[in-house]
């Protein structure tokens, strides 16, 4: 069985890519979650907190 770390890395990067694409296209809000910039900043904070805790 292969290691899951590459899959988890790509899975964690998907929201960053999606939010960047939505901001490029001009979508200002995601219907359920709120403003795109807010969603991106909160997700980045969660990832940074997780990485700090794992370190």
PDB file with one MODEL, atoms N, CA, C and O in Angstrom:
MODEL        1
ATOM      1  N   UNK A   1       0.850  -1.184   0.000  1.00  0.00           N
ATOM      2  CA  UNK A   1       0.000   0.000   0.000  1.00  0.00           C
ATOM      3  C   UNK A   1       0.891   1.241   0.000  1.00  0.00           C
ATOM      4  O   UNK A   1       1.891   1.317   0.713  1.00  0.00           O
ATOM      5  N   UNK A   2       0.501   2.187  -0.806  1.00  0.00           N
ATOM      6  CA  UNK A   2       1.258   3.435  -0.878  1.00  0.00           C
ATOM      7  C   UNK A   2       0.990   4.304   0.337  1.00  0.00           C
ATOM      8  O   UNK A   2      -0.017   4.150   1.027  1.00  0.00           O
ATOM      9  N   UNK A   3       1.912   5.215   0.579  1.00  0.00           N
ATOM     10  CA  UNK A   3       1.736   6.163   1.677  1.00  0.00           C
ATOM     11  C   UNK A   3       0.578   7.117   1.361  1.00  0.00           C
ATOM     12  O   UNK A   3       0.406   7.507   0.206  1.00  0.00           O
ATOM     13  N   UNK A   4      -0.210   7.496   2.360  1.00  0.00           N
ATOM     14  CA  UNK A   4      -1.319   8.418   2.109  1.00  0.00           C
ATOM     15  C   UNK A   4      -0.896   9.889   2.092  1.00  0.00           C
ATOM     16  O   UNK A   4      -1.704  10.751   1.746  1.00  0.00           O
ATOM     17  N   UNK A   5       0.346  10.190   2.457  1.00  0.00           N
ATOM     18  CA  UNK A   5       0.734  11.598   2.585  1.00  0.00           C
ATOM     19  C   UNK A   5       0.611  12.399   1.288  1.00  0.00           C
ATOM     20  O   UNK A   5       0.175  13.548   1.365  1.00  0.00           O
ATOM     21  N   UNK A   6       0.962  11.882   0.093  1.00  0.00           N
ATOM     22  CA  UNK A   6       0.758  12.702  -1.109  1.00  0.00           C
ATOM     23  C   UNK A   6      -0.725  12.993  -1.376  1.00  0.00           C
ATOM     24  O   UNK A   6      -1.084  14.082  -1.824  1.00  0.00           O
ATOM     25  N   UNK A   7      -1.570  12.010  -1.094  1.00  0.00           N
ATOM     26  CA  UNK A   7      -3.001  12.204  -1.317  1.00  0.00           C
ATOM     27  C   UNK A   7      -3.569  13.231  -0.338  1.00  0.00           C
ATOM     28  O   UNK A   7      -4.407  14.053  -0.707  1.00  0.00           O
ATOM     29  N   UNK A   8      -3.113  13.177   0.901  1.00  0.00           N
ATOM     30  CA  UNK A   8      -3.578  14.146   1.888  1.00  0.00           C
ATOM     31  C   UNK A   8      -3.083  15.552   1.571  1.00  0.00           C
ATOM     32  O   UNK A   8      -3.786  16.533   1.812  1.00  0.00           O
ATOM     33  N   UNK A   9      -1.871  15.646   1.030  1.00  0.00           N
ATOM     34  CA  UNK A   9      -1.333  16.952   0.637  1.00  0.00           C
ATOM     35  C   UNK A   9      -2.173  17.572  -0.464  1.00  0.00           C
ATOM     36  O   UNK A   9      -2.547  18.743  -0.389  1.00  0.00           O
ATOM     37  N   UNK A  10      -2.468  16.782  -1.487  1.00  0.00           N
ATOM     38  CA  UNK A  10      -3.287  17.297  -2.583  1.00  0.00           C
ATOM     39  C   UNK A  10      -4.710  17.600  -2.133  1.00  0.00           C
ATOM     40  O   UNK A  10      -5.306  18.582  -2.575  1.00  0.00           O
ATOM     41  N   UNK A  11      -5.250  16.771  -1.267  1.00  0.00           N
ATOM     42  CA  UNK A  11      -6.600  17.014  -0.755  1.00  0.00           C
ATOM     43  C   UNK A  11      -6.657  18.305   0.069  1.00  0.00           C
ATOM     44  O   UNK A  11      -7.655  19.025   0.032  1.00  0.00           O
ATOM     45  N   UNK A  12      -5.594  18.590   0.806  1.00  0.00           N
ATOM     46  CA  UNK A  12      -5.555  19.824   1.588  1.00  0.00           C
ATOM     47  C   UNK A  12      -5.369  21.060   0.735  1.00  0.00           C
ATOM     48  O   UNK A  12      -5.756  22.156   1.140  1.00  0.00           O
ATOM     49  N   UNK A  13      -4.776  20.897  -0.455  1.00  0.00           N
ATOM     50  CA  UNK A  13      -4.545  22.036  -1.344  1.00  0.00           C
ATOM     51  C   UNK A  13      -5.759  22.354  -2.222  1.00  0.00           C
ATOM     52  O   UNK A  13      -5.844  23.443  -2.789  1.00  0.00           O
ATOM     53  N   UNK A  14      -6.680  21.428  -2.333  1.00  0.00           N
ATOM     54  CA  UNK A  14      -7.848  21.634  -3.207  1.00  0.00           C
ATOM     55  C   UNK A  14      -8.646  22.888  -2.840  1.00  0.00           C
ATOM     56  O   UNK A  14      -8.983  23.652  -3.745  1.00  0.00           O
ATOM     57  N   UNK A  15      -8.968  23.147  -1.567  1.00  0.00           N
ATOM     58  CA  UNK A  15      -9.714  24.374  -1.252  1.00  0.00           C
ATOM     59  C   UNK A  15      -8.978  25.654  -1.629  1.00  0.00           C
ATOM     60  O   UNK A  15      -9.608  26.633  -2.030  1.00  0.00           O
ATOM     61  N   UNK A  16      -7.632  25.659  -1.501  1.00  0.00           N
ATOM     62  CA  UNK A  16      -6.863  26.829  -1.916  1.00  0.00           C
ATOM     63  C   UNK A  16      -7.009  27.066  -3.419  1.00  0.00           C
ATOM     64  O   UNK A  16      -7.206  28.198  -3.860  1.00  0.00           O
ATOM     65  N   UNK A  17      -6.913  25.999  -4.191  1.00  0.00           N
ATOM     66  CA  UNK A  17      -7.020  26.104  -5.652  1.00  0.00           C
ATOM     67  C   UNK A  17      -8.424  26.539  -6.049  1.00  0.00           C
ATOM     68  O   UNK A  17      -8.585  27.400  -6.914  1.00  0.00           O
ATOM     69  N   UNK A  18      -9.425  25.960  -5.435  1.00  0.00           N
ATOM     70  CA  UNK A  18     -10.813  26.304  -5.774  1.00  0.00           C
ATOM     71  C   UNK A  18     -11.108  27.762  -5.428  1.00  0.00           C
ATOM     72  O   UNK A  18     -11.711  28.476  -6.230  1.00  0.00           O
ATOM     73  N   UNK A  19     -10.692  28.209  -4.249  1.00  0.00           N
ATOM     74  CA  UNK A  19     -10.940  29.604  -3.868  1.00  0.00           C
ATOM     75  C   UNK A  19     -10.185  30.576  -4.767  1.00  0.00           C
ATOM     76  O   UNK A  19     -10.718  31.623  -5.133  1.00  0.00           O
ATOM     77  N   UNK A  20      -8.950  30.239  -5.124  1.00  0.00           N
ATOM     78  CA  UNK A  20      -8.197  31.098  -6.038  1.00  0.00           C
ATOM     79  C   UNK A  20      -8.875  31.170  -7.389  1.00  0.00           C
ATOM     80  O   UNK A  20      -8.940  32.240  -7.994  1.00  0.00           O
ATOM     81  N   UNK A  21      -9.381  30.047  -7.869  1.00  0.00           N
ATOM     82  CA  UNK A  21     -10.096  30.045  -9.150  1.00  0.00           C
ATOM     83  C   UNK A  21     -11.371  30.876  -9.068  1.00  0.00           C
ATOM     84  O   UNK A  21     -11.669  31.649  -9.979  1.00  0.00           O
ATOM     85  N   UNK A  22     -12.121  30.723  -7.987  1.00  0.00           N
ATOM     86  CA  UNK A  22     -13.366  31.483  -7.835  1.00  0.00           C
ATOM     87  C   UNK A  22     -13.096  32.982  -7.750  1.00  0.00           C
ATOM     88  O   UNK A  22     -13.854  33.781  -8.298  1.00  0.00           O
ATOM     89  N   UNK A  23     -12.022  33.365  -7.067  1.00  0.00           N
ATOM     90  CA  UNK A  23     -11.687  34.778  -6.984  1.00  0.00           C
ATOM     91  C   UNK A  23     -11.245  35.313  -8.340  1.00  0.00           C
ATOM     92  O   UNK A  23     -11.537  36.462  -8.672  1.00  0.00           O
ATOM     93  N   UNK A  24     -10.545  34.498  -9.131  1.00  0.00           N
ATOM     94  CA  UNK A  24     -10.128  34.908 -10.464  1.00  0.00           C
ATOM     95  C   UNK A  24     -11.322  35.099 -11.387  1.00  0.00           C
ATOM     96  O   UNK A  24     -11.361  36.032 -12.188  1.00  0.00           O
ATOM     97  N   UNK A  25     -12.291  34.207 -11.265  1.00  0.00           N
ATOM     98  CA  UNK A  25     -13.481  34.282 -12.105  1.00  0.00           C
ATOM     99  C   UNK A  25     -14.375  35.438 -11.695  1.00  0.00           C
ATOM    100  O   UNK A  25     -15.131  35.959 -12.515  1.00  0.00           O
ATOM    101  N   UNK A  26     -14.297  35.844 -10.439  1.00  0.00           N
ATOM    102  CA  UNK A  26     -15.094  36.980  -9.981  1.00  0.00           C
ATOM    103  C   UNK A  26     -16.222  36.607  -9.041  1.00  0.00           C
ATOM    104  O   UNK A  26     -17.100  37.428  -8.773  1.00  0.00           O
ATOM    105  N   UNK A  27     -16.216  35.398  -8.542  1.00  0.00           N
ATOM    106  CA  UNK A  27     -17.236  34.982  -7.579  1.00  0.00           C
ATOM    107  C   UNK A  27     -16.878  35.587  -6.229  1.00  0.00           C
ATOM    108  O   UNK A  27     -15.794  35.338  -5.700  1.00  0.00           O
ATOM    109  N   UNK A  28     -17.776  36.371  -5.679  1.00  0.00           N
ATOM    110  CA  UNK A  28     -17.486  37.061  -4.424  1.00  0.00           C
ATOM    111  C   UNK A  28     -17.937  36.287  -3.198  1.00  0.00           C
ATOM    112  O   UNK A  28     -17.425  36.519  -2.103  1.00  0.00           O
ATOM    113  N   UNK A  29     -18.889  35.369  -3.360  1.00  0.00           N
ATOM    114  CA  UNK A  29     -19.383  34.622  -2.205  1.00  0.00           C
ATOM    115  C   UNK A  29     -19.739  33.197  -2.607  1.00  0.00           C
ATOM    116  O   UNK A  29     -20.256  32.948  -3.696  1.00  0.00           O
ATOM    117  N   UNK A  30     -19.451  32.278  -1.706  1.00  0.00           N
ATOM    118  CA  UNK A  30     -19.863  30.886  -1.867  1.00  0.00           C
ATOM    119  C   UNK A  30     -21.179  30.752  -1.114  1.00  0.00           C
ATOM    120  O   UNK A  30     -21.255  31.126   0.056  1.00  0.00           O
ATOM    121  N   UNK A  31     -22.231  30.221  -1.766  1.00  0.00           N
ATOM    122  CA  UNK A  31     -23.577  30.285  -1.186  1.00  0.00           C
ATOM    123  C   UNK A  31     -23.701  29.834   0.271  1.00  0.00           C
ATOM    124  O   UNK A  31     -24.339  30.536   1.056  1.00  0.00           O
ATOM    125  N   UNK A  32     -23.137  28.726   0.659  1.00  0.00           N
ATOM    126  CA  UNK A  32     -23.337  28.225   2.019  1.00  0.00           C
ATOM    127  C   UNK A  32     -22.280  28.762   2.981  1.00  0.00           C
ATOM    128  O   UNK A  32     -22.559  28.943   4.166  1.00  0.00           O
ATOM    129  N   UNK A  33     -21.077  29.016   2.486  1.00  0.00           N
ATOM    130  CA  UNK A  33     -19.953  29.337   3.354  1.00  0.00           C
ATOM    131  C   UNK A  33     -19.715  30.823   3.578  1.00  0.00           C
ATOM    132  O   UNK A  33     -19.199  31.198   4.631  1.00  0.00           O
ATOM    133  N   UNK A  34     -20.066  31.670   2.640  1.00  0.00           N
ATOM    134  CA  UNK A  34     -19.874  33.112   2.808  1.00  0.00           C
ATOM    135  C   UNK A  34     -18.921  33.684   1.777  1.00  0.00           C
ATOM    136  O   UNK A  34     -18.742  33.116   0.699  1.00  0.00           O
ATOM    137  N   UNK A  35     -18.309  34.811   2.114  1.00  0.00           N
ATOM    138  CA  UNK A  35     -17.403  35.484   1.185  1.00  0.00           C
ATOM    139  C   UNK A  35     -16.192  34.610   0.894  1.00  0.00           C
ATOM    140  O   UNK A  35     -15.665  33.939   1.782  1.00  0.00           O
ATOM    141  N   UNK A  36     -15.763  34.626  -0.353  1.00  0.00           N
ATOM    142  CA  UNK A  36     -14.663  33.770  -0.795  1.00  0.00           C
ATOM    143  C   UNK A  36     -13.367  34.104  -0.060  1.00  0.00           C
ATOM    144  O   UNK A  36     -12.636  33.197   0.338  1.00  0.00           O
ATOM    145  N   UNK A  37     -13.071  35.383   0.125  1.00  0.00           N
ATOM    146  CA  UNK A  37     -11.853  35.772   0.829  1.00  0.00           C
ATOM    147  C   UNK A  37     -11.874  35.299   2.278  1.00  0.00           C
ATOM    148  O   UNK A  37     -10.849  34.886   2.822  1.00  0.00           O
ATOM    149  N   UNK A  38     -13.046  35.365   2.895  1.00  0.00           N
ATOM    150  CA  UNK A  38     -13.190  34.931   4.284  1.00  0.00           C
ATOM    151  C   UNK A  38     -12.968  33.420   4.404  1.00  0.00           C
ATOM    152  O   UNK A  38     -12.285  32.953   5.316  1.00  0.00           O
ATOM    153  N   UNK A  39     -13.550  32.673   3.480  1.00  0.00           N
ATOM    154  CA  UNK A  39     -13.387  31.219   3.488  1.00  0.00           C
ATOM    155  C   UNK A  39     -11.923  30.852   3.301  1.00  0.00           C
ATOM    156  O   UNK A  39     -11.411  29.974   3.994  1.00  0.00           O
ATOM    157  N   UNK A  40     -11.244  31.517   2.370  1.00  0.00           N
ATOM    158  CA  UNK A  40      -9.837  31.241   2.111  1.00  0.00           C
ATOM    159  C   UNK A  40      -8.971  31.592   3.320  1.00  0.00           C
ATOM    160  O   UNK A  40      -8.056  30.841   3.659  1.00  0.00           O
ATOM    161  N   UNK A  41      -9.242  32.701   3.963  1.00  0.00           N
ATOM    162  CA  UNK A  41      -8.423  33.094   5.114  1.00  0.00           C
ATOM    163  C   UNK A  41      -8.646  32.172   6.311  1.00  0.00           C
ATOM    164  O   UNK A  41      -7.691  31.833   7.010  1.00  0.00           O
ATOM    165  N   UNK A  42      -9.870  31.766   6.555  1.00  0.00           N
ATOM    166  CA  UNK A  42     -10.151  30.860   7.666  1.00  0.00           C
ATOM    167  C   UNK A  42      -9.539  29.490   7.413  1.00  0.00           C
ATOM    168  O   UNK A  42      -8.985  28.882   8.329  1.00  0.00           O
ATOM    169  N   UNK A  43      -9.632  28.999   6.182  1.00  0.00           N
ATOM    170  CA  UNK A  43      -9.041  27.700   5.876  1.00  0.00           C
ATOM    171  C   UNK A  43      -7.517  27.758   6.003  1.00  0.00           C
ATOM    172  O   UNK A  43      -6.898  26.816   6.498  1.00  0.00           O
ATOM    173  N   UNK A  44      -6.925  28.841   5.564  1.00  0.00           N
ATOM    174  CA  UNK A  44      -5.481  29.005   5.720  1.00  0.00           C
ATOM    175  C   UNK A  44      -5.070  29.040   7.183  1.00  0.00           C
ATOM    176  O   UNK A  44      -4.037  28.480   7.551  1.00  0.00           O
ATOM    177  N   UNK A  45      -5.868  29.690   8.019  1.00  0.00           N
ATOM    178  CA  UNK A  45      -5.598  29.724   9.454  1.00  0.00           C
ATOM    179  C   UNK A  45      -5.695  28.334  10.066  1.00  0.00           C
ATOM    180  O   UNK A  45      -4.878  27.970  10.912  1.00  0.00           O
ATOM    181  N   UNK A  46      -6.679  27.563   9.650  1.00  0.00           N
ATOM    182  CA  UNK A  46      -6.833  26.202  10.162  1.00  0.00           C
ATOM    183  C   UNK A  46      -5.640  25.341   9.760  1.00  0.00           C
ATOM    184  O   UNK A  46      -5.117  24.588  10.581  1.00  0.00           O
ATOM    185  N   UNK A  47      -5.207  25.445   8.507  1.00  0.00           N
ATOM    186  CA  UNK A  47      -4.063  24.667   8.038  1.00  0.00           C
ATOM    187  C   UNK A  47      -2.790  25.099   8.767  1.00  0.00           C
ATOM    188  O   UNK A  47      -1.988  24.252   9.161  1.00  0.00           O
ATOM    189  N   UNK A  48      -2.598  26.397   8.950  1.00  0.00           N
ATOM    190  CA  UNK A  48      -1.408  26.881   9.655  1.00  0.00           C
ATOM    191  C   UNK A  48      -1.415  26.418  11.110  1.00  0.00           C
ATOM    192  O   UNK A  48      -0.366  26.051  11.641  1.00  0.00           O
ATOM    193  N   UNK A  49      -2.558  26.428  11.753  1.00  0.00           N
ATOM    194  CA  UNK A  49      -2.648  25.957  13.134  1.00  0.00           C
ATOM    195  C   UNK A  49      -2.362  24.463  13.226  1.00  0.00           C
ATOM    196  O   UNK A  49      -1.694  24.009  14.155  1.00  0.00           O
ATOM    197  N   UNK A  50      -2.862  23.713  12.274  1.00  0.00           N
ATOM    198  CA  UNK A  50      -2.594  22.280  12.249  1.00  0.00           C
ATOM    199  C   UNK A  50      -1.113  22.002  12.045  1.00  0.00           C
ATOM    200  O   UNK A  50      -0.542  21.139  12.713  1.00  0.00           O
ATOM    201  N   UNK A  51      -0.492  22.726  11.128  1.00  0.00           N
ATOM    202  CA  UNK A  51       0.937  22.518  10.868  1.00  0.00           C
ATOM    203  C   UNK A  51       1.786  22.923  12.072  1.00  0.00           C
ATOM    204  O   UNK A  51       2.786  22.271  12.374  1.00  0.00           O
ATOM    205  N   UNK A  52       1.394  23.991  12.757  1.00  0.00           N
ATOM    206  CA  UNK A  52       2.122  24.404  13.965  1.00  0.00           C
ATOM    207  C   UNK A  52       1.979  23.371  15.080  1.00  0.00           C
ATOM    208  O   UNK A  52       2.929  23.104  15.816  1.00  0.00           O
ATOM    209  N   UNK A  53       0.804  22.804  15.197  1.00  0.00           N
ATOM    210  CA  UNK A  53       0.596  21.785  16.210  1.00  0.00           C
ATOM    211  C   UNK A  53       1.322  20.493  15.887  1.00  0.00           C
ATOM    212  O   UNK A  53       1.775  19.787  16.788  1.00  0.00           O
ATOM    213  N   UNK A  54       1.433  20.182  14.600  1.00  0.00           N
ATOM    214  CA  UNK A  54       2.126  18.967  14.189  1.00  0.00           C
ATOM    215  C   UNK A  54       3.635  19.122  14.320  1.00  0.00           C
ATOM    216  O   UNK A  54       4.366  18.143  14.470  1.00  0.00           O
ATOM    217  N   UNK A  55       4.075  20.346  14.263  1.00  0.00           N
ATOM    218  CA  UNK A  55       5.522  20.591  14.351  1.00  0.00           C
ATOM    219  C   UNK A  55       5.974  20.365  15.760  1.00  0.00           C
ATOM    220  O   UNK A  55       7.159  20.516  16.060  1.00  0.00           O
TER     221      UNK A  55
ENDMDL
END
